[in-house]
Amino acid sequence: MGWEASFSPSRRQIRCPEYLPHSSAPSRSRDSASMLHPTRPGTRPMKTGLQAVSARRILVRVNNWIGDVVMISPAMRAVRSTFPNAEITLLAKTWVLDALQAAPFCDRLIEYDRDRAHAGLTGRWTLIRSLRRERFDLALLFQRAFEAALFARLAGIPRRVGFRGDFRSWLLTDPLPLPVDGHHLEQFLCIAEAVGADVRDRRLSFHLTPHARDAALNFLREHSLEKEVLRIAIHPGASKPARAWHPERFGAVASALVREYGVRPLLFGTQDDERALEKIRSSVGNSCFVSAVGQNLQEMAAVLEHCHLLVCNDSGPMHIAAALRVPVVAIFGPGSPDRTRPFTDPTLCRVLTHLYPCSPCRQEFFKECHAAPSGKPHCLEDVTSEEVLRACRELLGHLTHVAAPSAASASIDSSGESPAPSAI
């Protein structure tokens, strides 16, 4: 069966950084409650084509990747503000539900369980019929696939707003031009803007449940990490192996930070990352902590909120860190930093990559370039441990209570190997 949840107003919490990356954003911060729930009565009509639609039941098809779900948060806040009295329902695949658990911009979540309850044509039709019974009057499709538009059309939703592409324009009442450049966050704002929303507030936000925060504090206390220590998070995972930097290099960077700053590294990942996590742990030693077994995304994010730095690949946790204003060193390979870099204060992030003539990559790995001997694309392979360590030092240098590393501290060579003890 599909999974559905409702949120009462008391559970709506918001954490928005003060930084507004664009000058068009308001220079003063506003009370989050008044921003999310304006006091003006009724719903603001949406002008699409020649008609104005007053939407009271809105279906939002969210994206399939954690990072994209974080990047739609400004657009969703704008939609909530534009339709303060509407019931907003999010349709999301199973693996992104945790990212939306405490979201203040929706009233309900509906799970799209593609592998079980909604598997095959019978399962898909079951979901479509359940959506049809809801009698939504507006669909906002952040997910760009043909299927998202088809579901909205078959569910009988009279207004369907989304980007063209994937041969789905004929299924949309309001097909928007497919953006060819710009950050993904800005692209997603186009959908909110198309329904009349004020999109000047472009701050990322990620919302934590009280349970997740309690679990994080218990984890930190259990490992004596709640004290005055530098907590460095490391997440070696990526959506595809070709996007994942070498775990040995993560280990070399973590080992150097332990020697130079006395940090306590915290390793995060899923079951798919177990081998990489073990390699990092064996390299760093007993000062390294692996996140709890069975820790979900909410609990991971709540621990991350207490960290002073995250070192990671281009991945979902990178965007969560940006939303929580945790400094982040992001290692990009085949991805496009111009489109998916952390959308945060430049003083809180460093993005490392090496551009080649084939950049930005269409991620048809090794069809347009040859793999390095390690099997990684050269744009990722050429990012050295020393570059990453230097970026970590720069961000840690902004923390007033962190002393600069001593001159005796050792560097790391480009192979990613830790220097011998005698070199320290």
C-alpha positions in Angstrom: 0.0 0.0 0.0 1.1 3.6 -0.6 2.2 5.7 2.3 0.5 8.9 3.2 1.0 11.4 6.0 -0.6 14.6 7.1 1.1 17.5 9.0 -0.5 19.6 11.6 0.6 23.3 11.8 2.3 22.6 15.1 4.9 20.4 13.3 5.8 23.0 10.8 9.3 24.2 11.5 11.6 26.1 9.2 15.3 26.6 9.1 16.4 29.2 6.5 19.9 30.6 6.2 20.1 34.4 6.3 22.2 34.5 3.1 20.4 35.6 0.0 22.7 34.8 -3.0 21.1 37.2 -5.4 20.8 41.0 -5.1 17.2 40.7 -6.3 16.3 39.0 -3.0 15.0 41.2 -0.2 17.8 42.7 1.9 15.9 42.2 5.2 14.9 38.9 6.6 11.2 38.5 7.3 9.5 36.5 9.9 9.2 33.0 8.5 5.6 32.5 9.7 4.4 35.6 8.0 6.4 34.7 4.9 5.0 31.2 4.6 1.4 32.0 5.7 0.3 35.5 4.7 -2.7 36.9 6.5 -4.5 38.1 3.4 -7.8 36.1 2.9 -8.5 33.7 0.1 -6.1 32.4 -2.5 -4.3 34.4 -5.1 -5.6 33.7 -8.6 -3.2 32.2 -11.0 -3.2 33.6 -14.5 -2.4 30.9 -17.1 -3.2 31.7 -20.7 -6.5 33.7 -20.8 -8.0 32.4 -17.6 -7.4 33.0 -13.9 -7.6 29.9 -11.7 -8.1 29.9 -8.0 -6.4 26.8 -6.8 -7.6 25.2 -3.6 -6.3 21.6 -4.0 -2.7 21.5 -5.4 -0.7 18.4 -6.4 3.1 18.8 -6.6 5.1 16.1 -8.2 8.5 16.5 -6.6 11.9 15.3 -8.0 13.4 11.9 -7.7 16.8 13.0 -6.2 17.4 14.3 -2.7 19.5 17.2 -3.9 16.7 18.3 -6.3 14.1 18.0 -3.5 16.2 20.4 -1.4 16.7 22.8 -4.3 12.9 23.1 -4.9 12.4 24.4 -1.3 12.5 28.2 -2.3 9.9 27.5 -5.0 7.7 25.5 -2.6 7.8 28.3 0.0 6.8 30.7 -2.7 3.9 28.5 -3.8 2.8 28.1 -0.1 2.8 31.9 0.2 0.9 32.4 -3.0 -1.8 29.9 -2.0 -2.0 30.2 1.8 -5.4 28.5 2.1 -4.9 25.8 -0.5 -4.3 22.1 0.5 -0.9 21.3 -1.0 -0.1 17.6 -1.5 3.3 16.3 -2.5 3.7 13.1 -4.6 7.1 11.6 -4.1 8.9 8.4 -4.6 9.7 6.3 -1.6 13.4 7.2 -1.2 12.9 11.0 -1.0 10.1 10.9 1.6 12.5 11.4 4.5 13.6 14.7 3.0 10.1 16.0 3.2 9.0 14.7 6.6 8.9 18.1 8.3 8.3 20.4 5.3 6.2 23.4 6.3 5.0 24.1 2.7 2.8 21.0 2.3 -0.2 19.5 4.1 0.1 15.9 2.9 2.6 13.5 1.4 1.6 10.6 -0.9 4.2 7.9 -1.6 4.8 6.7 -5.1 5.9 3.2 -4.4 7.0 2.3 -7.9 8.6 -1.0 -6.9 5.7 -2.5 -4.9 2.3 -1.0 -4.4 2.5 0.9 -7.7 4.5 -1.5 -9.7 3.6 -2.3 -13.3 0.6 -1.0 -15.2 -1.9 -2.2 -12.6 0.0 -0.4 -9.8 0.3 2.8 -11.8 -3.4 2.8 -12.6 -4.2 2.3 -8.9 -2.1 5.4 -8.1 -3.8 7.4 -10.9 -7.3 6.5 -9.7 -6.4 7.5 -6.2 -5.2 10.9 -7.5 -8.3 11.3 -9.6 -10.5 10.8 -6.5 -8.7 13.8 -4.8 -10.1 16.2 -7.4 -7.0 18.4 -7.6 -7.4 21.6 -9.6 -3.7 22.4 -10.1 -0.6 20.2 -10.7 2.9 21.6 -10.5 5.4 19.2 -12.0 9.0 19.8 -10.9 9.7 16.2 -12.1 10.5 16.5 -15.8 9.6 13.0 -17.0 6.8 12.1 -19.4 5.3 10.0 -16.7 4.7 12.9 -14.4 2.7 14.8 -17.0 0.8 11.6 -18.0 -0.3 10.9 -14.4 -1.5 14.5 -14.0 -3.5 14.3 -17.2 -5.1 10.9 -16.5 -5.9 12.1 -13.0 -8.1 14.8 -14.6 -6.3 17.8 -13.1 -7.5 20.8 -15.2 -4.3 22.9 -14.8 -0.9 21.2 -15.4 2.2 23.3 -15.2 5.7 22.0 -16.0 8.6 22.2 -18.3 8.5 21.0 -21.9 10.7 18.2 -23.0 10.5 14.4 -23.0 7.7 14.7 -25.6 5.2 15.7 -23.0 4.1 19.3 -24.0 0.8 18.1 -25.3 0.0 16.7 -21.8 0.5 20.1 -20.1 -1.9 23.0 -20.1 1.0 25.4 -19.4 4.2 24.0 -20.9 7.1 26.2 -19.9 10.3 26.6 -22.0 12.9 24.1 -20.9 15.8 26.1 -19.3 19.1 25.6 -21.0 21.3 27.2 -18.4 21.3 28.6 -14.8 21.4 26.9 -11.5 18.7 24.2 -11.0 17.3 26.1 -8.0 16.6 29.1 -10.3 15.1 26.8 -13.0 12.7 25.3 -10.4 11.7 28.9 -9.4 10.3 29.3 -13.0 7.5 26.9 -12.1 6.5 28.9 -9.0 6.8 32.2 -11.0 4.5 30.8 -13.6 1.7 30.6 -11.1 2.2 34.2 -9.9 4.5 33.5 -6.9 7.0 36.0 -5.6 10.3 34.2 -6.1 12.8 36.8 -4.7 13.5 34.7 -1.6 16.0 32.1 -2.9 17.2 30.6 0.4 17.5 26.9 0.6 15.8 25.2 3.6 15.8 21.7 5.0 13.4 20.8 7.8 14.2 18.4 10.7 11.8 16.5 12.8 12.1 16.8 16.6 12.7 13.0 16.7 15.6 13.3 14.3 17.2 16.1 16.4 16.8 14.0 19.6 18.4 11.0 17.9 21.3 13.2 16.7 21.9 14.5 20.3 21.8 10.9 21.6 24.3 9.8 19.0 26.7 12.7 19.8 26.4 12.0 23.6 27.0 8.3 23.1 30.3 9.0 21.4 31.3 12.0 23.5 31.0 14.2 20.5 28.8 16.9 22.0 31.8 18.5 23.7 34.0 21.3 22.4 35.5 19.3 19.5 35.7 19.9 15.8 33.3 17.6 14.0 34.0 17.0 10.4 31.5 15.0 8.3 32.6 12.9 5.4 30.2 11.5 2.9 31.9 9.4 0.1 28.7 8.3 -1.7 27.4 9.4 -5.0 24.5 8.6 -7.3 26.9 6.7 -9.7 30.4 5.3 -9.2 31.8 7.6 -11.9 30.8 10.6 -9.7 32.5 9.2 -6.5 36.0 10.4 -5.5 38.4 7.8 -4.2 37.7 6.7 -0.6 41.5 6.4 -0.1 41.7 10.1 -0.8 38.9 10.9 1.6 40.8 8.9 4.2 44.0 10.8 3.5 42.3 14.2 3.9 40.6 13.1 7.1 43.9 11.8 8.5 45.6 15.1 7.8 42.8 17.1 9.5 43.0 14.8 12.5 46.7 15.5 12.8 46.5 19.3 12.1 43.3 20.2 14.0 42.5 17.3 16.2 39.1 16.9 14.4 36.7 14.0 15.0 35.6 12.7 11.6 32.1 11.4 11.3 31.4 9.1 8.3 28.0 9.0 6.6 26.7 6.7 4.0 24.2 4.0 3.0 24.7 0.3 2.7 26.0 0.9 -0.8 28.8 2.9 0.7 30.0 0.3 3.2 33.2 -0.6 1.4 34.2 3.0 1.0 33.4 3.8 4.6 35.5 0.9 5.8 38.5 2.1 3.7 38.2 5.5 5.2 37.9 4.2 8.7 40.9 1.9 8.4 42.9 4.9 7.1 41.9 7.3 9.8 41.9 5.0 12.8 40.0 5.0 16.1 39.3 8.8 16.0 36.8 8.2 13.2 33.1 7.5 13.9 30.7 5.8 11.5 27.1 6.9 11.5 24.7 4.6 13.3 23.4 1.5 11.5 20.0 2.1 10.2 20.2 5.8 10.5 17.7 7.4 8.1 18.1 10.6 6.1 16.5 12.8 8.8 18.8 11.5 11.5 21.9 11.9 9.3 20.9 15.5 8.5 20.3 16.2 12.2 23.9 15.0 13.0 25.2 17.0 10.1 23.6 20.1 11.6 26.1 19.8 14.5 29.2 19.5 12.2 31.7 22.2 11.4 32.4 21.0 7.9 31.3 18.5 5.3 33.6 16.9 2.7 31.6 15.1 0.0 31.0 14.4 -3.7 28.3 16.1 -5.7 25.4 14.6 -3.8 22.2 15.1 -1.8 24.0 15.7 1.5 25.9 18.5 -0.2 22.7 20.4 -0.7 21.4 19.5 2.8 24.6 21.0 4.3 24.1 24.1 2.2 20.5 24.5 3.5 21.7 24.0 7.1 24.5 26.5 6.6 27.2 23.9 7.3 30.4 24.7 5.4 31.0 22.2 2.6 33.9 21.1 0.4 32.2 19.6 -2.7 34.1 17.5 -5.2 32.7 17.6 -8.7 33.7 15.3 -11.5 31.2 14.7 -14.4 28.6 17.0 -12.8 28.0 20.6 -13.7 28.9 23.0 -10.8 27.2 25.9 -12.6 23.9 24.1 -12.3 24.2 22.1 -9.1 26.8 23.6 -6.9 25.8 24.4 -3.2 23.5 27.4 -3.3 24.9 29.1 -0.3 27.2 31.9 0.9 30.5 31.6 -1.0 32.3 31.9 2.3 30.7 28.6 3.3 31.7 26.4 0.3 34.5 25.4 -1.9 33.8 23.5 -5.2 36.6 21.5 -6.7 36.7 20.2 -10.2 38.8 20.1 -13.3 37.2 21.2 -16.5 37.9 19.5 -19.8 36.7 20.2 -23.4 33.9 17.8 -22.9 32.6 19.7 -19.8 29.9 20.1 -18.8 29.4 16.4 -19.0 26.2 14.8 -20.4 27.1 11.9 -18.1 27.3 9.4 -20.9 30.4 8.2 -19.2 33.4 7.3 -21.3 31.5 7.8 -24.6 33.1 11.3 -25.0 36.2 10.7 -23.0 38.6 8.0 -21.9 38.7 6.8 -18.4 41.7 7.3 -16.2 43.7 4.1 -15.2 41.7 4.1 -12.0 38.4 3.8 -14.0 37.3 7.3 -13.0 36.8 10.2 -15.4 39.8 12.5 -15.6 37.7 15.5 -14.4 37.3 13.7 -11.1 40.6 11.8 -11.0 42.6 15.0 -11.3 41.2 16.5 -8.1 44.0 15.8 -5.6 43.9 15.2 -1.9 46.1 18.3 -1.4 43.5 20.5 -3.2 40.7 19.2 -1.0 42.8 19.6 2.2 43.7 23.2 1.2 40.0 23.9 0.7 39.2 22.4 4.2 41.8 24.6 5.8 40.3 27.7 4.1 36.9 27.0 5.5 38.1 26.0 8.9 40.0 29.2 9.0 36.8 31.1 9.1 35.9 29.5 12.4 37.2 31.9 15.1 38.0 29.3 17.6 40.1 27.1 15.3 43.8 27.6 15.5 45.9 27.5 12.3 47.8 24.2 11.7 51.3 24.2 12.8 54.2 24.5 10.4 55.2 20.9 11.2 51.9 19.6 9.8 52.4 17.4 6.8 50.8 17.8 3.4 49.4 15.1 1.2 50.8 14.1 -2.2 48.7 13.9 -5.3 48.3 10.2 -5.0 46.1 10.6 -2.0 48.4 8.6 0.3 49.0 9.8 3.9 52.7 10.7 4.5 54.8 8.4 6.7 54.8 9.2 10.5 58.4 10.3 10.3 57.4 13.1 7.9 55.1 14.8 10.5 
